[in-house]
Amino acid sequence: MEKLIIILLLAFSLHAVPLEIDTSALQHDCLACHQEQQIPSELVYKRYLLKYSTAARIEKAMFHYLKHPRQEHSIMPSQFFLKFPMKTPILLDDTTLHNRIRAYIDRFDLKKKLILEQ
């Protein structure tokens, strides 16, 4: 019974702040470029997850990289930049960029792929 109450409280707290996810804008602003250059977004997300471990830390790191792209801020190995050019700074305003990053994280979140058995 205690586990059920904790799970319900956790579920309600996760939905307390509505997150508006515009997948069409995400597709246009982010994923189209990844697909064109054949950069697998799932693998990029997994690299961020391995290095930063939480959505909040991933969002902060992505935001910093997209505003100030430099190789030392990237999660990609140095060999990556032999094949792909360095990203140019994002010109989106901070709020829009944070929303796109949250949408990206939400789209590739591995927790959605977990199946919990009761």
N, CA, C and O atoms as a GROMACS GRO file, in nm:
protein
  472
    1MET      N    1   0.082  -0.119   0.000
    1MET     CA    2   0.000   0.000   0.000
    1MET      C    3   0.087   0.126   0.000
    1MET      O    4   0.057   0.222  -0.070
    2GLU      N    5   0.194   0.125   0.078
    2GLU     CA    6   0.283   0.240   0.084
    2GLU      C    7   0.349   0.266  -0.051
    2GLU      O    8   0.367   0.381  -0.091
    3LYS      N    9   0.385   0.158  -0.119
    3LYS     CA   10   0.447   0.172  -0.251
    3LYS      C   11   0.351   0.238  -0.348
    3LYS      O   12   0.392   0.322  -0.428
    4LEU      N   13   0.224   0.200  -0.343
    4LEU     CA   14   0.124   0.257  -0.432
    4LEU      C   15   0.108   0.406  -0.406
    4LEU      O   16   0.096   0.484  -0.501
    5ILE      N   17   0.106   0.446  -0.281
    5ILE     CA   18   0.092   0.587  -0.247
    5ILE      C   19   0.213   0.666  -0.296
    5ILE      O   20   0.198   0.776  -0.350
    6ILE      N   21   0.331   0.612  -0.277
    6ILE     CA   22   0.453   0.679  -0.323
    6ILE      C   23   0.452   0.692  -0.475
    6ILE      O   24   0.488   0.798  -0.528
    7ILE      N   25   0.412   0.588  -0.544
    7ILE     CA   26   0.407   0.592  -0.690
    7ILE      C   27   0.306   0.696  -0.737
    7ILE      O   28   0.334   0.772  -0.830
    8LEU      N   29   0.190   0.702  -0.672
    8LEU     CA   30   0.089   0.801  -0.710
    8LEU      C   31   0.138   0.943  -0.684
    8LEU      O   32   0.118   1.031  -0.768
    9LEU      N   33   0.202   0.966  -0.570
    9LEU     CA   34   0.255   1.099  -0.540
    9LEU      C   35   0.362   1.138  -0.641
    9LEU      O   36   0.367   1.253  -0.686
   10LEU      N   37   0.446   1.045  -0.676
   10LEU     CA   38   0.550   1.071  -0.774
   10LEU      C   39   0.488   1.103  -0.910
   10LEU      O   40   0.532   1.196  -0.978
   11ALA      N   41   0.388   1.026  -0.950
   11ALA     CA   42   0.322   1.049  -1.078
   11ALA      C   43   0.256   1.186  -1.082
   11ALA      O   44   0.266   1.256  -1.183
   12PHE      N   45   0.188   1.225  -0.974
   12PHE     CA   46   0.125   1.357  -0.971
   12PHE      C   47   0.227   1.469  -0.972
   12PHE      O   48   0.205   1.572  -1.034
   13SER      N   49   0.339   1.450  -0.903
   13SER     CA   50   0.440   1.554  -0.900
   13SER      C   51   0.506   1.571  -1.036
   13SER      O   52   0.545   1.682  -1.073
   14LEU      N   53   0.518   1.464  -1.112
   14LEU     CA   54   0.577   1.473  -1.245
   14LEU      C   55   0.487   1.549  -1.341
   14LEU      O   56   0.534   1.612  -1.435
   15HIS      N   57   0.357   1.543  -1.316
   15HIS     CA   58   0.262   1.610  -1.404
   15HIS      C   59   0.220   1.746  -1.350
   15HIS      O   60   0.128   1.807  -1.406
   16ALA      N   61   0.282   1.794  -1.247
   16ALA     CA   62   0.243   1.921  -1.186
   16ALA      C   63   0.276   2.039  -1.276
   16ALA      O   64   0.202   2.138  -1.278
   17VAL      N   65   0.386   2.031  -1.350
   17VAL     CA   66   0.423   2.139  -1.440
   17VAL      C   67   0.400   2.092  -1.582
   17VAL      O   68   0.472   2.004  -1.630
   18PRO      N   69   0.301   2.148  -1.652
   18PRO     CA   70   0.273   2.102  -1.788
   18PRO      C   71   0.388   2.138  -1.881
   18PRO      O   72   0.444   2.247  -1.874
   19LEU      N   73   0.422   2.045  -1.967
   19LEU     CA   74   0.529   2.063  -2.063
   19LEU      C   75   0.469   2.061  -2.202
   19LEU      O   76   0.419   1.959  -2.248
   20GLU      N   77   0.475   2.175  -2.268
   20GLU     CA   78   0.423   2.182  -2.403
   20GLU      C   79   0.534   2.140  -2.498
   20GLU      O   80   0.638   2.205  -2.508
   21ILE      N   81   0.509   2.029  -2.567
   21ILE     CA   82   0.610   1.975  -2.657
   21ILE      C   83   0.562   1.993  -2.799
   21ILE      O   84   0.461   1.935  -2.840
   22ASP      N   85   0.634   2.072  -2.874
   22ASP     CA   86   0.601   2.097  -3.013
   22ASP      C   87   0.693   2.008  -3.097
   22ASP      O   88   0.806   2.046  -3.129
   23THR      N   89   0.643   1.891  -3.132
   23THR     CA   90   0.728   1.796  -3.205
   23THR      C   91   0.758   1.843  -3.346
   23THR      O   92   0.862   1.807  -3.402
   24SER      N   93   0.670   1.921  -3.406
   24SER     CA   94   0.697   1.970  -3.541
   24SER      C   95   0.814   2.069  -3.540
   24SER      O   96   0.898   2.068  -3.630
   25ALA      N   97   0.818   2.155  -3.438
   25ALA     CA   98   0.930   2.249  -3.426
   25ALA      C   99   1.059   2.174  -3.396
   25ALA      O  100   1.165   2.210  -3.448
   26LEU      N  101   1.051   2.071  -3.312
   26LEU     CA  102   1.169   1.989  -3.283
   26LEU      C  103   1.220   1.925  -3.410
   26LEU      O  104   1.340   1.925  -3.437
   27GLN      N  105   1.129   1.870  -3.490
   27GLN     CA  106   1.167   1.807  -3.616
   27GLN      C  107   1.234   1.908  -3.708
   27GLN      O  108   1.336   1.879  -3.770
   28HIS      N  109   1.176   2.027  -3.717
   28HIS     CA  110   1.229   2.130  -3.807
   28HIS      C  111   1.362   2.186  -3.758
   28HIS      O  112   1.456   2.200  -3.836
   29ASP      N  113   1.370   2.219  -3.630
   29ASP     CA  114   1.488   2.287  -3.577
   29ASP      C  115   1.606   2.194  -3.548
   29ASP      O  116   1.721   2.235  -3.560
   30CYS      N  117   1.579   2.070  -3.511
   30CYS     CA  118   1.687   1.984  -3.461
   30CYS      C  119   1.704   1.856  -3.543
   30CYS      O  120   1.811   1.830  -3.599
   31LEU      N  121   1.600   1.777  -3.548
   31LEU     CA  122   1.612   1.643  -3.602
   31LEU      C  123   1.636   1.640  -3.752
   31LEU      O  124   1.700   1.548  -3.802
   32ALA      N  125   1.586   1.739  -3.824
   32ALA     CA  126   1.607   1.742  -3.970
   32ALA      C  127   1.755   1.748  -4.002
   32ALA      O  128   1.803   1.680  -4.092
   33CYS      N  129   1.828   1.830  -3.927
   33CYS     CA  130   1.972   1.842  -3.949
   33CYS      C  131   2.044   1.712  -3.911
   33CYS      O  132   2.134   1.668  -3.982
   34HIS      N  133   2.003   1.653  -3.800
   34HIS     CA  134   2.063   1.526  -3.759
   34HIS      C  135   2.040   1.420  -3.866
   34HIS      O  136   2.131   1.343  -3.898
   35GLN      N  137   1.920   1.415  -3.922
   35GLN     CA  138   1.889   1.315  -4.024
   35GLN      C  139   1.965   1.343  -4.153
   35GLN      O  140   2.017   1.251  -4.216
   36GLU      N  141   1.973   1.469  -4.192
   36GLU     CA  142   2.044   1.507  -4.314
   36GLU      C  143   2.191   1.469  -4.306
   36GLU      O  144   2.248   1.420  -4.403
   37GLN      N  145   2.252   1.491  -4.190
   37GLN     CA  146   2.394   1.460  -4.172
   37GLN      C  147   2.417   1.316  -4.124
   37GLN      O  148   2.530   1.275  -4.101
   38GLN      N  149   2.309   1.241  -4.109
   38GLN     CA  150   2.312   1.101  -4.065
   38GLN      C  151   2.378   1.087  -3.927
   38GLN      O  152   2.464   1.001  -3.906
   39ILE      N  153   2.336   1.173  -3.836
   39ILE     CA  154   2.382   1.166  -3.698
   39ILE      C  155   2.267   1.104  -3.618
   39ILE      O  156   2.162   1.167  -3.604
   40PRO      N  157   2.284   0.983  -3.565
   40PRO     CA  158   2.174   0.918  -3.493
   40PRO      C  159   2.144   0.985  -3.358
   40PRO      O  160   2.224   0.980  -3.265
   41SER      N  161   2.028   1.046  -3.351
   41SER     CA  162   1.990   1.120  -3.230
   41SER      C  163   1.982   1.030  -3.108
   41SER      O  164   2.013   1.073  -2.997
   42GLU      N  165   1.939   0.905  -3.126
   42GLU     CA  166   1.930   0.812  -3.013
   42GLU      C  167   2.067   0.793  -2.948
   42GLU      O  168   2.079   0.791  -2.826
   43LEU      N  169   2.168   0.778  -3.031
   43LEU     CA  170   2.303   0.757  -2.977
   43LEU      C  171   2.357   0.884  -2.911
   43LEU      O  172   2.427   0.876  -2.810
   44VAL      N  173   2.324   0.999  -2.967
   44VAL     CA  174   2.366   1.126  -2.906
   44VAL      C  175   2.302   1.137  -2.768
   44VAL      O  176   2.369   1.172  -2.670
   45TYR      N  177   2.172   1.107  -2.760
   45TYR     CA  178   2.104   1.115  -2.631
   45TYR      C  179   2.166   1.018  -2.530
   45TYR      O  180   2.184   1.052  -2.414
   46LYS      N  181   2.199   0.898  -2.575
   46LYS     CA  182   2.259   0.799  -2.484
   46LYS      C  183   2.395   0.847  -2.434
   46LYS      O  184   2.430   0.821  -2.319
   47ARG      N  185   2.471   0.916  -2.519
   47ARG     CA  186   2.599   0.971  -2.474
   47ARG      C  187   2.578   1.076  -2.365
   47ARG      O  188   2.649   1.078  -2.264
   48TYR      N  189   2.477   1.163  -2.386
   48TYR     CA  190   2.445   1.263  -2.284
   48TYR      C  191   2.401   1.194  -2.155
   48TYR      O  192   2.442   1.234  -2.046
   49LEU      N  193   2.320   1.092  -2.168
   49LEU     CA  194   2.269   1.021  -2.050
   49LEU      C  195   2.383   0.954  -1.973
   49LEU      O  196   2.384   0.958  -1.850
   50LEU      N  197   2.476   0.894  -2.044
   50LEU     CA  198   2.590   0.831  -1.977
   50LEU      C  199   2.678   0.932  -1.904
   50LEU      O  200   2.728   0.904  -1.795
   51LYS      N  201   2.695   1.049  -1.963
   51LYS     CA  202   2.782   1.149  -1.902
   51LYS      C  203   2.713   1.229  -1.793
   51LYS      O  204   2.773   1.258  -1.690
   52TYR      N  205   2.587   1.266  -1.814
   52TYR     CA  206   2.520   1.360  -1.723
   52TYR      C  207   2.411   1.296  -1.635
   52TYR      O  208   2.378   1.352  -1.531
   53SER      N  209   2.357   1.184  -1.674
   53SER     CA  210   2.268   1.098  -1.596
   53SER      C  211   2.128   1.150  -1.561
   53SER      O  212   2.039   1.068  -1.538
   54THR      N  213   2.104   1.279  -1.557
   54THR     CA  214   1.969   1.327  -1.528
   54THR      C  215   1.925   1.424  -1.637
   54THR      O  216   2.007   1.487  -1.703
   55ALA      N  217   1.794   1.434  -1.655
   55ALA     CA  218   1.738   1.522  -1.757
   55ALA      C  219   1.778   1.667  -1.733
   55ALA      O  220   1.807   1.740  -1.828
   56ALA      N  221   1.781   1.709  -1.608
   56ALA     CA  222   1.816   1.848  -1.576
   56ALA      C  223   1.962   1.877  -1.614
   56ALA      O  224   1.991   1.983  -1.670
   57ARG      N  225   2.051   1.786  -1.583
   57ARG     CA  226   2.192   1.806  -1.617
   57ARG      C  227   2.214   1.797  -1.767
   57ARG      O  228   2.297   1.870  -1.823
   58ILE      N  229   2.141   1.707  -1.834
   58ILE     CA  230   2.150   1.695  -1.980
   58ILE      C  231   2.103   1.826  -2.044
   58ILE      O  232   2.168   1.878  -2.134
   59GLU      N  233   1.990   1.878  -1.996
   59GLU     CA  234   1.936   2.003  -2.052
   59GLU      C  235   2.036   2.117  -2.036
   59GLU      O  236   2.058   2.195  -2.128
   60LYS      N  237   2.096   2.127  -1.919
   60LYS     CA  238   2.193   2.233  -1.894
   60LYS      C  239   2.314   2.220  -1.987
   60LYS      O  240   2.359   2.319  -2.044
   61ALA      N  241   2.365   2.098  -2.004
   61ALA     CA  242   2.482   2.075  -2.090
   61ALA      C  243   2.449   2.102  -2.237
   61ALA      O  244   2.528   2.163  -2.308
   62MET      N  245   2.332   2.056  -2.282
   62MET     CA  246   2.293   2.080  -2.420
   62MET      C  247   2.276   2.230  -2.447
   62MET      O  248   2.320   2.281  -2.549
   63PHE      N  249   2.211   2.297  -2.353
   63PHE     CA  250   2.189   2.441  -2.368
   63PHE      C  251   2.323   2.513  -2.382
   63PHE      O  252   2.341   2.596  -2.471
   64HIS      N  253   2.415   2.481  -2.293
   64HIS     CA  254   2.546   2.546  -2.296
   64HIS      C  255   2.618   2.517  -2.428
   64HIS      O  256   2.676   2.608  -2.488
   65TYR      N  257   2.614   2.393  -2.473
   65TYR     CA  258   2.681   2.357  -2.599
   65TYR      C  259   2.617   2.428  -2.718
   65TYR      O  260   2.688   2.480  -2.805
   66LEU      N  261   2.484   2.431  -2.722
   66LEU     CA  262   2.417   2.491  -2.837
   66LEU      C  263   2.435   2.643  -2.842
   66LEU      O  264   2.435   2.701  -2.951
   67LYS      N  265   2.449   2.706  -2.727
   67LYS     CA  266   2.475   2.850  -2.725
   67LYS      C  267   2.621   2.883  -2.754
   67LYS      O  268   2.651   2.985  -2.816
   68HIS      N  269   2.713   2.796  -2.709
   68HIS     CA  270   2.858   2.819  -2.724
   68HIS      C  271   2.924   2.690  -2.773
   68HIS      O  272   2.998   2.626  -2.698
   69PRO      N  273   2.898   2.651  -2.898
   69PRO     CA  274   2.953   2.523  -2.946
   69PRO      C  275   3.105   2.528  -2.964
   69PRO      O  276   3.159   2.602  -3.047
   70ARG      N  277   3.170   2.447  -2.885
   70ARG     CA  278   3.314   2.427  -2.897
   70ARG      C  279   3.341   2.280  -2.871
   70ARG      O  280   3.265   2.214  -2.800
   71GLN      N  281   3.447   2.232  -2.927
   71GLN     CA  282   3.478   2.090  -2.914
   71GLN      C  283   3.491   2.048  -2.768
   71GLN      O  284   3.450   1.937  -2.733
   72GLU      N  285   3.547   2.132  -2.684
   72GLU     CA  286   3.564   2.094  -2.543
   72GLU      C  287   3.431   2.091  -2.467
   72GLU      O  288   3.425   2.035  -2.358
   73HIS      N  289   3.326   2.149  -2.523
   73HIS     CA  290   3.194   2.143  -2.461
   73HIS      C  291   3.110   2.026  -2.514
   73HIS      O  292   3.001   1.999  -2.464
   74SER      N  293   3.161   1.959  -2.614
   74SER     CA  294   3.086   1.853  -2.680
   74SER      C  295   3.104   1.719  -2.609
   74SER      O  296   3.207   1.694  -2.547
   75ILE      N  297   3.003   1.635  -2.620
   75ILE     CA  298   3.014   1.499  -2.567
   75ILE      C  299   3.071   1.403  -2.670
   75ILE      O  300   3.101   1.288  -2.640
   76MET      N  301   3.085   1.452  -2.792
   76MET     CA  302   3.133   1.366  -2.901
   76MET      C  303   3.285   1.355  -2.896
   76MET      O  304   3.353   1.449  -2.856
   77PRO      N  305   3.339   1.240  -2.939
   77PRO     CA  306   3.485   1.224  -2.942
   77PRO      C  307   3.546   1.314  -3.049
   77PRO      O  308   3.477   1.356  -3.142
   78SER      N  309   3.674   1.342  -3.037
   78SER     CA  310   3.740   1.434  -3.131
   78SER      C  311   3.732   1.385  -3.276
   78SER      O  312   3.730   1.466  -3.368
   79GLN      N  313   3.729   1.253  -3.296
   79GLN     CA  314   3.720   1.199  -3.432
   79GLN      C  315   3.590   1.239  -3.501
   79GLN      O  316   3.585   1.248  -3.624
   80PHE      N  317   3.486   1.262  -3.423
   80PHE     CA  318   3.357   1.303  -3.477
   80PHE      C  319   3.371   1.430  -3.562
   80PHE      O  320   3.307   1.444  -3.666
   81PHE      N  321   3.457   1.522  -3.515
   81PHE     CA  322   3.471   1.651  -3.582
   81PHE      C  323   3.558   1.643  -3.707
   81PHE      O  324   3.572   1.742  -3.779
   82LEU      N  325   3.617   1.528  -3.733
   82LEU     CA  326   3.687   1.508  -3.860
   82LEU      C  327   3.585   1.484  -3.972
   82LEU      O  328   3.610   1.517  -4.088
   83LYS      N  329   3.473   1.426  -3.935
   83LYS     CA  330   3.369   1.395  -4.034
   83LYS      C  331   3.259   1.501  -4.039
   83LYS      O  332   3.206   1.530  -4.146
   84PHE      N  333   3.225   1.559  -3.925
   84PHE     CA  334   3.115   1.654  -3.917
   84PHE      C  335   3.166   1.791  -3.876
   84PHE      O  336   3.257   1.802  -3.794
   85PRO      N  337   3.108   1.897  -3.934
   85PRO     CA  338   3.153   2.032  -3.898
   85PRO      C  339   3.107   2.072  -3.758
   85PRO      O  340   3.011   2.016  -3.705
   86MET      N  341   3.177   2.168  -3.700
   86MET     CA  342   3.137   2.221  -3.570
   86MET      C  343   3.006   2.296  -3.587
   86MET      O  344   2.987   2.370  -3.684
   87LYS      N  345   2.918   2.276  -3.494
   87LYS     CA  346   2.787   2.342  -3.496
   87LYS      C  347   2.804   2.492  -3.481
   87LYS      O  348   2.891   2.539  -3.408
   88THR      N  349   2.719   2.566  -3.551
   88THR     CA  350   2.718   2.711  -3.532
   88THR      C  351   2.627   2.743  -3.413
   88THR      O  352   2.536   2.665  -3.384
   89PRO      N  353   2.649   2.854  -3.344
   89PRO     CA  354   2.564   2.887  -3.229
   89PRO      C  355   2.417   2.898  -3.268
   89PRO      O  356   2.383   2.952  -3.373
   90ILE      N  357   2.331   2.848  -3.182
   90ILE     CA  358   2.186   2.854  -3.203
   90ILE      C  359   2.138   2.997  -3.183
   90ILE      O  360   2.180   3.064  -3.089
   91LEU      N  361   2.050   3.042  -3.271
   91LEU     CA  362   2.000   3.178  -3.262
   91LEU      C  363   1.862   3.187  -3.198
   91LEU      O  364   1.802   3.294  -3.194
   92LEU      N  365   1.810   3.075  -3.147
   92LEU     CA  366   1.680   3.075  -3.080
   92LEU      C  367   1.691   3.148  -2.947
   92LEU      O  368   1.797   3.150  -2.884
   93ASP      N  369   1.579   3.208  -2.903
   93ASP     CA  370   1.580   3.269  -2.770
   93ASP      C  371   1.588   3.157  -2.665
   93ASP      O  372   1.559   3.042  -2.695
   94ASP      N  373   1.628   3.192  -2.544
   94ASP     CA  374   1.655   3.094  -2.440
   94ASP      C  375   1.534   3.007  -2.407
   94ASP      O  376   1.547   2.885  -2.391
   95THR      N  377   1.416   3.068  -2.398
   95THR     CA  378   1.295   2.991  -2.364
   95THR      C  379   1.263   2.888  -2.472
   95THR      O  380   1.234   2.773  -2.442
   96THR      N  381   1.269   2.930  -2.597
   96THR     CA  382   1.241   2.838  -2.708
   96THR      C  383   1.344   2.726  -2.711
   96THR      O  384   1.309   2.610  -2.731
   97LEU      N  385   1.470   2.761  -2.691
   97LEU     CA  386   1.575   2.660  -2.692
   97LEU      C  387   1.554   2.559  -2.578
   97LEU      O  388   1.568   2.439  -2.599
   98HIS      N  389   1.521   2.607  -2.459
   98HIS     CA  390   1.494   2.516  -2.348
   98HIS      C  391   1.376   2.424  -2.382
   98HIS      O  392   1.380   2.305  -2.350
   99ASN      N  393   1.272   2.476  -2.445
   99ASN     CA  394   1.158   2.394  -2.484
   99ASN      C  395   1.197   2.288  -2.587
   99ASN      O  396   1.151   2.174  -2.579
  100ARG      N  397   1.282   2.325  -2.684
  100ARG     CA  398   1.326   2.228  -2.785
  100ARG      C  399   1.412   2.118  -2.720
  100ARG      O  400   1.400   2.000  -2.754
  101ILE      N  401   1.497   2.157  -2.627
  101ILE     CA  402   1.582   2.059  -2.559
  101ILE      C  403   1.496   1.964  -2.477
  101ILE      O  404   1.518   1.843  -2.479
  102ARG      N  405   1.397   2.018  -2.405
  102ARG     CA  406   1.306   1.931  -2.328
  102ARG      C  407   1.231   1.835  -2.420
  102ARG      O  408   1.211   1.718  -2.386
  103ALA      N  409   1.188   1.884  -2.536
  103ALA     CA  410   1.119   1.798  -2.632
  103ALA      C  411   1.211   1.688  -2.683
  103ALA      O  412   1.169   1.574  -2.700
  104TYR      N  413   1.336   1.723  -2.707
  104TYR     CA  414   1.436   1.625  -2.752
  104TYR      C  415   1.456   1.518  -2.645
  104TYR      O  416   1.456   1.398  -2.675
  105ILE      N  417   1.474   1.562  -2.522
  105ILE     CA  418   1.493   1.469  -2.411
  105ILE      C  419   1.370   1.379  -2.396
  105ILE      O  420   1.383   1.258  -2.377
  106ASP      N  421   1.252   1.439  -2.403
  106ASP     CA  422   1.129   1.363  -2.390
  106ASP      C  423   1.116   1.259  -2.502
  106ASP      O  424   1.072   1.147  -2.477
  107ARG      N  425   1.153   1.296  -2.621
  107ARG     CA  426   1.140   1.204  -2.736
  107ARG      C  427   1.232   1.082  -2.722
  107ARG      O  428   1.192   0.971  -2.757
  108PHE      N  429   1.351   1.102  -2.672
  108PHE     CA  430   1.448   0.993  -2.667
  108PHE      C  431   1.466   0.934  -2.526
  108PHE      O  432   1.556   0.853  -2.504
  109ASP      N  433   1.383   0.974  -2.433
  109ASP     CA  434   1.392   0.928  -2.294
  109ASP      C  435   1.380   0.776  -2.287
  109ASP      O  436   1.283   0.718  -2.336
  110LEU      N  437   1.478   0.713  -2.226
  110LEU     CA  438   1.478   0.567  -2.216
  110LEU      C  439   1.376   0.515  -2.116
  110LEU      O  440   1.334   0.400  -2.125
  111LYS      N  441   1.335   0.598  -2.021
  111LYS     CA  442   1.236   0.555  -1.921
  111LYS      C  443   1.105   0.516  -1.987
  111LYS      O  444   1.032   0.431  -1.936
  112LYS      N  445   1.073   0.577  -2.099
  112LYS     CA  446   0.949   0.546  -2.169
  112LYS      C  447   0.952   0.404  -2.227
  112LYS      O  448   0.848   0.344  -2.253
  113LYS      N  449   1.071   0.353  -2.246
  113LYS     CA  450   1.086   0.220  -2.305
  113LYS      C  451   1.090   0.109  -2.200
  113LYS      O  452   1.089  -0.009  -2.234
  114LEU      N  453   1.094   0.149  -2.073
  114LEU     CA  454   1.094   0.050  -1.965
  114LEU      C  455   0.954   0.001  -1.940
  114LEU      O  456   0.858   0.078  -1.943
  115ILE      N  457   0.942  -0.126  -1.915
  115ILE     CA  458   0.813  -0.186  -1.880
  115ILE      C  459   0.821  -0.233  -1.737
  115ILE      O  460   0.904  -0.318  -1.703
  116LEU      N  461   0.733  -0.178  -1.654
  116LEU     CA  462   0.730  -0.217  -1.514
  116LEU      C  463   0.625  -0.325  -1.494
  116LEU      O  464   0.509  -0.310  -1.533
  117GLU      N  465   0.667  -0.434  -1.435
  117GLU     CA  466   0.574  -0.544  -1.407
  117GLU      C  467   0.524  -0.530  -1.264
  117GLU      O  468   0.597  -0.488  -1.175
  118GLN      N  469   0.400  -0.565  -1.245
  118GLN     CA  470   0.342  -0.553  -1.111
  118GLN      C  471   0.335  -0.687  -1.044
  118GLN      O  472   0.289  -0.696  -0.930
   0.00000   0.00000   0.00000
